[in-house]
Amino acid sequence: MKAKTYVLFVTTVAALGGLLFGFDTAIIAGAIRFLKEEFALSAFGEGLAVSIVLVGCMIGAAAAGTLSDRLGRRRFMLVSAVFFFVSAVGCALPQNLTQFLAFRLIGGLAIGAASIVCPLYISEIAPPRIRGALVSLNQLAIVTGILVAYFVNWTLVGAGPANWRWMFATGAAPAVLFILFVLRIPESPRWLLKQGRDEEARTVLTRVNDPATADDEIRSIRDALSQESGSIRELFRPGLRKVLFIGVFLAVFQQITGINAVIYYAPRFFETAGLGRSSAIFQSALIGLVNLLFTLVAIALVDRWGRKPMLLTGCAGMGVSFVLLGAAFKFRLFSGPLVLVLTLIYIAFFAMTQGPILWVIISEIFPNRVRGRAMAIATAALWIADFAVSLSFPVIVDKLHESFAFWLYAAMCAIDFVFIAFMLPETKGKSLEEIERHWLKKPA
């Protein structure tokens, strides 16, 4: 198998975790209305049923950093795959809300683990010149999972009172595929070198590069590892304090700029805009399709335009979209396709910027020895922010108005724009070790 084909194969396998991530987070969008009716949920109960998965995400993300540093990236992907399967089956069979919440929590553990270990694995095995595109493949898999979930919801909406059970059950099949394929890929070469398994690392790097490049990369990785303690305290050294702050800030603002209010609750506000339930779920599927198409744009551009210009473009476009969407709900401009069009514009800007590029950045900016744990801190912060958004959105809408929520998210986009403009350096085309040296040259 040629080097390019091989690296694409292992990247695609790792990205299956992203597909399950997307599917498991978005399947609730179609199921929640039926779940709400079956268990007679209040607005708070609805928010809890949607957001309980995020509690698991926080725990899974927090644990994944340390465990993937100790056990290896590949082995931990296998753990997350098993959890995805257990959650899919369990969420299809509950007899009460408590049982449903327990299995959604397990699904959250899987999502939290996959959200770290899959892009981390890809970044550690990918050649620098195409690392941005390959890590973005993980985001493509996430949005593909979201799109599949939306179409599953739309297909099953008329399947009777057990329709929501079948929606969740369909996630078992890709989980089995993930388990089988993870068994066929190698361990991360950087993790192997960290464990002193040099020959295994050389074998992997030679398969994804030519031998000379592999030798150069091994020397560079060893040099970086020799300057690291491996302790999480290392992230609070001069220079690296700044990178930890940047990673956490970007992760939080990816969420509080509103993406999962749209992903989780799109059918709800489309119904508010006058669409029937089946039509609202179908419109949500269009969101998934646009998400997928514009993620392809990100993959094509991220290693050419760079991370920073794309993020700035995304913040501006997302903010303007939410300002206009808030106005549409404030003045009830529901007679035409305006709400749908503005929502799709927002999704397009997110999909080609914030969605994939956040994962690229947090998978490449941290030191080798503590990359897993540092990503865990940033990703746990992301899931906490996601939990806050998804739990609060129905309450904000019920107590205030949709327009208030959308304008609040627009304000967050503005803050994110300013931060990126002044605080984020460009990292395209640099090796992971070059990025690490950049931070150490510039103490915070």
N, C-alpha and C positions, 0 to 999 in steps of 0.2 A: 504494500500500500504506500503510495507516494506521500511525502511529508504534508502537503497541503490537504490531501484527502484525509489523512490520518488525524490531523489537528481539527479538521471540520467534523469528523466522526465523533471524537471525544467531546468536543464542544457541544455538539447536538445532543449527545447522551446527557451531559450535565444540564443542558437547557430543558430536558424533560421535566426536571424538578421545577423549573420556571413555569412550564405549562400547567402542572398540577397546582402550583401557587396561584396562578391566574384563575384556573377553573374553580378551585375551592373558595377563593375570596368572592367571586362574582356569582356563583350559582345561587346564593342567597337572594339576589336581586329579584329573581322570578318566583322563588319559593316563599318569600317572607309574607306576601299577602295571603296565601293559602294557610301558611303556618299560623299567622295572626288569627285567622278565623277559627282554625281547629282548636287552638289553645286560648282563645279569647284574650289576646294580649292588649295591654294598655300601650300608650305611646312610649313609656319607659320600657315596658316589656319588649316591645318591638325593637327598640334600640339595643336592648340587652341581647336579644336573639341574634341580631346582626353583629354586634360588636364583641360577643364572648369569644369568638375565634381569635380576636386580637389580643386578648389576655394570654391565650396560648402562644400567640406569635411573640409576645414580649418575653415569655419564659423560654420558648424555644430559641429565640435569637440570643438571649443572655447566656444560655447554656452552650449554644453551638460554638461560640468563639473559643472557649477553653477546651471543650471536648474535641473540636476539630483540630486544634493545635496539638492535643495529646494523642488522639486516636488516628488522625489522618483525615483528609478531605473525602476520599472515596468511601471509607467505612461509614462516615457520618451521613453521606448521601444515602447510603443503603438504609440506615436507621430511619431517616425521614421518609423514604419510600414506603417502608412498612407502616409507619404511622398514617400516611395518606390512605393506604388501603383500609386500615382499621376504621378510620374516621368515615370513609365513604360508606362502608357497610353499616356502621353503627348509626349514622345519621338517617339512614333509610328505614330503620326499624324501631324508633323510640315509641313508647306508649304514653309518655308524658314529657312535659317541657324539661324537667330536670335531666332525664336521660339524653334528650337532644343536646342540651347545653354541654353535658359531659363529653359527648363524642365530637361536638364542634370544637371544644377545647383541645382535644387530641389532634384534630385537624390543624388547629392553630400552632401546636408544637411543631408539626411537620412543616407548615408554611414558614414559621420563624427560622427553623433550621435551614430549610432550602434557600431562604432569602439571603442567607450569608454564604453558605458553603458552595452553592452552585456558581455565582459570579466570582467568588474567591478562587475556586478551582480553575475556572476558565482563565482568569487573569494570571495565574501562576504557571499555566502551561502554554499560553499564547505568545507568539513572537511579538515584540514591541510594535512593529510597523502596522499590525492589524489587530492589536489588542482591543482598541475601542470598538471596532466592528464586531469582534467575536464576543466580547462581554455584552454588547448590545443584542446579540442573538438571544441571550437569556431573557432580555426584555421582550423581544419578539415572541418568544415562547410564552411569556406571561400574558401578553395581549392576545395571543392565539388561544390560550386557555380561557381568557375572558370571553372572547368571541364564541368559542365552542359552548361555553356555559350559557350565553345568551340564546344561542340557537337551540340548545337542548331545552331551555325554559320555554321558548316560543313553541317548539314542537310538542311539548308535553302539557301545555297550558289547558288543553281540552281533554286530558286523559282521565278525568274523574277525580274523586276526592283524595285518591292516593298519589296524585300527580307529583306533589312535592317530594314524596319518598323516592320516586323514580329519578327525579332530578339529581338528588344526592347520590343515588346508587350508581349512576353512570360514571362517576369518578373512580370506581374500582378498577376498570379496565386499563386506563393509562398508568395507574399505580403499579399494576402487575408488570407492565412493559418497562417501567422505570427500574423496578427491582432486577429484572432479567438483564437489562443493558448495562447497569452500573457494574455488574459482575464481570463485564468484559473490558473495562477501561483501566488504565494504570493509575497509580497514585500520583499526586502532584510532585514534580521534581524538586521544587523548593522545599516542600515538607520533607522529602526523602533526604536532601542534603542536610537539613536541620537535625535529622535523626542519625547522621553519619553514614547513611546508606548511599555512598557516592556512586557506586557502579550502577545501581538501579536508576539513580537520577540521570546518569550519563546516557543510559539506554533510552530513557524517555525523551530527553532533550535532543538526542541524535535523530529520533524518529520525527520530531517536529521542526528540526533545523538541519543544516549540513553539519558534519562533524567539527569543522573549525569553529563555526558559530557556537556550537554546543560547548566546546572547551572554553571559549571566551566568556560565555554566560556563566558557566560553573565557577570560573575564577572570580567574576564580579559578584556572584551570590555569596561565595565564601568570604570575600573581603567585607561585604556588608554584614554578614552574620558575625564576623569576628569583632565588629564594633558594637554589637547589640548584646544586652544582658538577657533579653527574653522576659524580663519582668514587666508587668503592666505599668509599673512606676516609670518605666522608660518614656512613656507617652507624656509625662509631665516634665521632661527635660526641656531646656531652652530650645526653641525651634519647633519641637514636636507638640508642645502645648497648643500652639497655634493650629497645627494640622488637625488635632483632635477636635478643637472648637469648630473649625470649618466643616469637618465631616458631620458632626452632630447637628450643626445649624442647617446645613443643606438637607440632611435627612428629615429633620422636623418640618422644614418649609416645603419639602416635596408634598407633604401631607396636608398641612394647614393652608395650602393654596387651593384645597377643595376637591382634589381628584376623586377621593372615595365617597364623598357626598354624591357625586355624579354616578360613579360606578355602582354603588350599592342602592341608591334611591331613585335612579332615573325613571323607572316605571311609575313611581309615586308622583313625581312632579309632572310627568307627561299626562297622567290621569287628571291632575289638577288643571292642566292646560286644556282639558276637554276631550282627551282620547279615551276610548274604551280600553278595558284591561288587556285584551289580546293585542290590540294595536299598540298600546304603550310598551308591552314587552317586545314587540317586533321593532319599534323605534329604538329600543335599547340595544337590540342586535345590530342596528346600524351604527350605534356608538362603538360597539366592538369591532366592526368592520373598518371604520375610519381609524380607530386606534391601531389596528394591525397595519393598514396601508401606510400610515405616517411613521410608524416605527421602522418600516423599510427605508423611508427617507432618512431617518436618523442613522441607520447602519451605513448607508451610502455616503453620508456627509461627515460623520463624527471624526474620522481620521484625516479629513481634508480641511474642513472649516475650523476644527478645534472645539474643545469643550465649552470654553467661556463664551464665545460669540453666540453659540447655539442656545445656551442657557439664558442669556440676556434676551434674545429674540423670543424665547418661550415665555418668560415672565411677562414681557410686554403684551404679547398676544393673548395670553390667558387672562391677564388683568382687564384688558379692554372687553373681552368676551363676557366676563362676569359683570362688569358695569352695565353692559347692554342687556344681559339676561335678567339682572335685577330690575332694570327699568321695565322690561317686558312683563314681569310678574307684578310689579307695583301698579302699572297702568292696565293690566289684564289685556295685553295685546295677543290674544289667543286665536284670532280668526284665521290666520294663515300659518305657514310653516316656520314662523320666526323663532319660536322657542327651540325647535329641533335644529334649525340652522345654526343658531348661536351656540347651542350645546356641542354640535359637531365641530365648530370652529375652535372652541375651547379644547376639545379632545385632540384635535389635530395638532395644535401648538404643544400640548402636553406630551403627546406621543412622540414627536420628533425632537423633543428637548429634555424636559425634566424627567420623563419616564425612564428612558434608557440611560441618560448621561449621569444621573445621580449614582446608579449602580457602577458605572465605569469609574467614576471618581473615587468612591469609597472603597473600591476593590484595588486601587492602584496607589493611593497616597500614603498608606501606613507602612511602617518598617516590617521586614520579613518575619522576624521572630514573634512579633505580637500582632501580625496582621489579622489573624482570626479573632483575637480578643478585642482589638480596636474596632474592627467591623461590627462586632457584637454590641459594643457601646453605642455606635452610631445607629445601627439597625434597631436595637431595642428602643432608642429614642424615637425612631421613625414609627414603630408600632404603637408606642404610647400616644404619639400625636394622632395616628390613624384611629386609635380607640376613642380619643377625645372627640374627633370630628364625627365619627360614625354614631357615637352615642348621643352627641349633642344636636345633630342636624334635625331629627324629627321634633325634638323639644323646642329648638329655636323656631322652627317653622310653625309649630302649634302655638307657641307663646308670643312670637313676634310676627315674622312673615318670611316667605321665601326670599323676597328682595333683600331683607336685612342680611340673611345668610350669604347670598351671592356677593353683596357689597363688602361684607367682612372678608371674604376670601380674596376679593380684588385688592383690598388694602394689604393683605399678606403678600400678594404678588409684587406690589410696589416695594415693600420692605426687602423682599428677596432680591429684587433687581438691584437695589442700592448695595446690598451686601456683596453680591457676586461681582459687581463692577469694581469694588474697591478692595476686596479681600481674596479673591480666587485667582491663583496663577494658572497659566496654561500648561498642560501636561502631555499634549499629543506628541507621539513619536518618541517619547523618552522611555528608557527601561525603568523597571520598578526601582532598581538601585540608584539610577540617576535622579529620580524623583525624591528618594530618601535623602540623598546628598544635598539637594536643593534646600530642603527644610533646615538641615543642620548648618548650612552656611548662613542662614538668616535667622538668628535668634529672635524669639518673640519678646 
